[in-house]
């Protein structure tokens, strides 16, 4: 997942919910001060022992044990390795808080004393190091922090709290797996779903960023198999060269975005892989392209996918190929749908965050073309569920200084060098999740 790299940060404020008073804000922070040593110990343990998507067995077990100790009804193995924890506390709204658990096949190079030394063999078949290069370790520690704050304040809220630990976000499959395993049927169906994600952002660690409306993109993986007629490289006129055809397709694909898609509707078609041939003087009979395609609306997504198929076929016709040799375009299913933050709900939560954290720590950030399967929770019941995912900058002060004074780029999420200011992310995430839940589920109806 890739996130904020823009300095175009603009503040917006719509105050429609009355969030916690400064006194209760201080009360939460006093409790967090006491909890932080244990939460940071948990963070370091999670960081040192990451597990790949749908392999989060030990991670899920150790966090499920903590949730049981806090008094939650806990169910493991939802959507393979997901965990659902429920706390019922009288009549009121149902709020769901989510954290993702999986690490990435990345060899860590942060130099941290608790750096991961884990290895695994993913579906690629290549044994690799495993690292929490996307910050899911901070998400889980902040999630547990919020659970502790809410469990000890049951007299301050009323309703049903559902807290889920989701597997396989990095594959874009974990949320769907939990939903298909009955998340909304076997457990209380939420009215509100909230999550946060750390960000490699040009903002001080602990800054909250949010995006009303479309926040992250549809993510499609598309494969194009380009066929041809092979032969000797010295006699190209006797062949139908798939490399030349595939090259023409690559160049023509760019016109779908520049000439078919509205310039006001963001869209990306990137060819990330081009493979063909095995020797200098042999023209192959096949080339393979791999694309990532990004969009926001369903209509834009369909325009791009239809355009890819049209371009591939059209270029094959121009080359003079027979119909049985036309390119084969395969769109991988399931895809990751775009994440849509309900605008009014997002502004309401942001207004509460501003009241709690201050105007300078809560900013509206631009949407990005990265993907997040958090989108599935709203998409499964768009008429019933309001959702918001927000960012928390994890950029350490020294990295921010190097960016501002030397122009040194920040390591992105998924980088082997990404080591966020974990304490700032965990502390802010725990307080923000707990505060949002307290506001949405006021005791005695508010």
N, C-alpha and C positions, 0 to 999 in steps of 0.2 A: 504494500500500500504506500502511496506517496502523497505528501501533504503540502502544507503551506510553504512557499518559497517567495512570496510576494511581500513587498513593503506597503502595498495598498491596503492599509488597515483603517477602516472608518468606523467611528462609534455611532450607534443608534440606540435610542431609548424609548420604549413604550411602557409606561408603568400602569399595569392593569391588575396585578396581584400584589397583595400586601405580604411581603416575605417577612422572615424572622426579624425581630427587633434586635438592635445592637447588643442588648443584654444577653439574649439567647445565642447570638452569634459568638459572644465571648465565652458562653457556657460550652458551646461545641468545641471551641478552640482549647479551652482548659482541658477537656477530656482528651482531645487529640494530642495535646502536649504529653499527656500520660501514656497514650497509646503508641506514639510514634516510634519509640525504641523497638517495641515488639513488631510493629509493622515493617520497619526497615530491616529487621532481622529476617522476617518473612520474605521481603523483597530480594534480599541477597541470596536466600536459599532458592527461590524461584529462578533468579537470574542464573545461578550456577548449575541448575538442573532443568534446562528446557526440554520439551518434548515436541515432536513434530505433529502435524495435523492428524486428528483421529487416533493419535498415540498418547494422549495426555492422561494416561492411567494413574500414575503416581501423583501428578499435579491435582487431578480431580479428587483423588482419595484424601489427600492431606487438607484440601480446602473444604471438602464435604464434612470432614471431622470437625473443623473449626465452626462451621455453620450449625452443626448439631449441638455443639457445646453452647452456642448462643441461644438455643431454644427453637430453632427452625425445624420444620418437618422437611426432611431432606430425601430426595430421590436421585440416585445415581444412574448412569447408563442411559440417559435420555439423548437420543440422536447419537448413539454409540458411546461417546465419553462425556456427554454434557451432564451438568448437575443443576437440579431445580430445588430451591429452598423456599419454603412458604411459611409466613408468620401471619396468622389471623388475629386481628385485634379489634373485634367489634364491627359494626356496620360502617361502611364508608367506601371510598373509591379503591380500586385495585391498581397499584403502581408496580411496574416491573423495572428493575435495575439490572443491567447486563455488563459482564466483562468477558473478554475473549482470552483463551488460554494457550494457544499454540505458538511455538517458536518457528524459526526458519532454518533451512539448510545453508547456514552461513558460518564460516570459520571466524570466531571472534578475534578481534585485534584491538580491543579497547585498552588493554593493559591493566584492567581493574584487578585488584587482588582476589576477587571472587568471580573472575571471568569463567565462562563455561568451557569445560574440557570435554563435554559430551560429544559423541559421534552417533550417526545413524545412517541407514541406507534407505532413502526415499524411493518413490516409484521409478525414478530415473535409473536406479540400479547402481548409482555411484555413491560410495560411502563418503560422507562429508561431516564436517563439524556442525553443531546445532547451536543456535544463539537466539536470544530474545532481542533481535535486531529491530523489532517494531514496537518495543515497549510494552508488550502485553503483561510483562511482570509487574510494571507499575500499575496497570489497570487492575490486576488481581489484588495487589496489596491495597490500593485505594478502595476497591470493592469490599474487602474484609473490614477496612476501617469504617466505611459507611455502615456495614452490618452491625458492627459493635456499637456505634453511636445510636443507631435506631433501636437495637435490642434493649439498651439500657434506658430508653426514653419512651417506653410504651404508654406512659401516661400523657405524652405530648402529641400522640397521633392516633387516628382511628380509621380502620380499613383493613385491607389485605396487602401485605408486602410480598412480592414474588421476586426473588433474586436468582438470576441464572448465570451459570458459568458455561460459556459456549465454546465448543471445539471448532477447529478447522476454519477459522476466519480467513486464514491466508490462502485457502483453496476456494473461498467463496461458497462453501458447501455446508458449513456447520449450522447456521441459522435455519436453513431449509431442512436439514436433517432433524433438528429438534422439533420443528413445526410438523413435519411428516410423521414424527413419532408421538404426536398428540399433545404438543405443548399447550395449545389453546383448548383442548378437549379434556385432558387428564388433570389439568391444573387450572386455577382461577385465571380467567381471561382478563388481561389488563386493559385499562382505559388509557393509561399513559406508559410509555416505554422510554427510558433515558439511559444514555451511556456517554462515556467520554473516551477520547483518544489523545495520547501524547502527540506532540508535534515538534518537528525541527524547524521552529519558526523564528523569524528575526524580531523576537520580543522577549522580554525578561521571563525567566522560568517562573511558572505559576500564573502567567497571564492566561485568561480564558478567552477563546475565540469562538464565535458561533456564526452560522450562516442560515438565515431563514430561506425556506424554499429548497430548490435543488442545491445540495451541498457536495455530493459525490456522484460519479457518473455510472451509467450502464457500462459494464465491461464484457465485451464479447471476444472470444478467441476464434479466429477463422483460419482454416487451412485451405490452401488452393493447390491442387495437384495439376500441374501443367504438363500435358502430354505432347509428344512430337514423334518424329521419325529420325532415329539415330543414324550415325555413319561416320566416315572418315573426316577428320578436321580439314584435310587438304581438298575435299570435294564437297563443300557446303551446299552446292546447288542440288545435290542428290538427297538432301535431308530436309527435314522440317525442324529447325533448331529450337528446342524448348527454352533454351537460355535467352535467346533473343526475344521470343514470345513473352516469357516471364518478365523480362526487363521492361518490355513495352507495357505490360500489365501494371508493374510497379509504378511507372511514371504516370500512366493514365489514372490510376487510383486517386492520385492527389487532386484531380479535377473534380472528383465527387464532392470533396469538402469545399474547394475554391469556387466551383461553378454550379453545383446542384443544391448545396446546403446553404441556408440563409447565413450571412455573416453575423447575424445577431443570435444565432443558435449554435453554441460551441459544439465542435465535432472534431474527432481525431481518427485518422487511419494511419497506423504505423506498421510497416513491414519489418518485423524483428528478426526474421530468419529467411535465408535464400540458399537452398542447397541443390546442386546438380553436378553430375559428372564425376569422373574419377581419374582422368588422365588428360595431358595436354592436347593430344591430337585425336581425341575421340569426342564426337558430338553425341551427347546422351539422348535417350528417348524420353526423359522425364526430368522435371524440375519441381521442387516443392517450396512453397511460400508459407510462412506463418505470420499472421497479422494480429495485432490488438486493435480493437475498434471501440471508441469511447463516444458517448452521447449522453443526453439527459432525458429527453422525453421518449415515450414509446414510438411516437411518429418519426422522430429524428433517427432513432435506432433502425427502424424499418427502412427508411430512405437510404441509409448507409449500406445496410446488408443487401438490399435490392440492387443498389448501384454497383457493389462489388461483383455480384453475379453477372450483371449486364456488361460490365467492362471486360471481365474474363471471357465471356462468350464472344463479345464483339471483336476483341483483339484476335481471338482464334479464327473467326471468320475472315478477318483481314489477311491473316497469314495463309489462308487457303487450306486449312485443315478440314478433313471430313468430320461430320457430326459425331461419329463414334470416338473421335479424339479430342472433343471439346474439353476444356478444363473442368475439373470436379471441385466444387466449392462446398466445404463442410463447415457449418456453424456449430460450435461445441455447446452442448446442453448438459446441465442447466447453466445459464449465464448469471452474472451478478447484476441485479437491477440497480438503477440509480437510487441514491438515498435522498429522500425528500423530507426536510424538517418542516412540520406544520408551522406556517409563518406566525400566526397569532400566538400559538403555544410557545414557540421559540422566543419571541419577544417578551412574553410574560416571564419565562424562566430567566432570560437575560436581565430583565429589570430587577428581579429578585437578587441575582448575582451581583449586580451593580450596587444595590443597597448593602449587601453583605461584604463584598470585597473592595468596593470603591470603583469610581468611574475609570480610573487609569488601569485597572486590571481586567476589565471586561470590554471586548471590542468585537465589532462585526468584521469578519474576514471574508474574502472572496471565495466562491466555490472553486473546487479543484476537479481535475479529471481522473483522480484516483478512484478506487472502488472500495466498497465496504458492504458486507452482506448483512449488516444491521438493518439495511433497507427492507429485508424480508419480513420483519416483525410488523411493520405498518402495512406492507403490501398484502399480507395475508388477511387483513381485515381493515381496509382503508376507511370504512364508514364508522368504525367503532374505536379505533386505536389512534391516538395522537403520539407522535414520537419526536425525539430530538437527540442528536449526537453532537457533542461540542468538543472543542479542542482544548488542551492545556499545554502551553509551551513548556518544553523540557530543556530548552537551550541553556547550557551552563554559562555563567557570567563570562568566563574566559573566552569561550567560543564567540559570544556576542561581541565582546571587545575586539577580538581578532577580525570579525566581520566588518565592524564599523570603522576600525582604524587602519586595517591592512587589506580589506576587501577579500579576506580569506573565506571561501565558501563554507557553509555549514555542511557537515555530513548529513546525508538524508536518512530518513527511515529506511531500513533494510541494508544500511551500510554496516560493514564489519567494525566501523569506528564509532557507531552511534552509542554514546553513553550519556543518557539524559541526566539532568539534575533530579534524581529520583525522589529525593525528599520533598522537593517543591511540587512535583506531579502528584505523589501519593497524598500529601497533606491537602492540597487543593482539591483533588478528586474526591477524597473521602468526605470533606466538608460540603462540597457542592452537591454530591449525590444525596447525602443525608438531608441537607437543607431543602433541596427540591422535594424530596419525599415528605418531609414534615409540612411543607407548605401545601402540598397537594392532598394531604390526608389530615387536616386539622382535627384536633380532639373536639368532640361534641359539635361537629359541623362548623367549627370556626368561631 
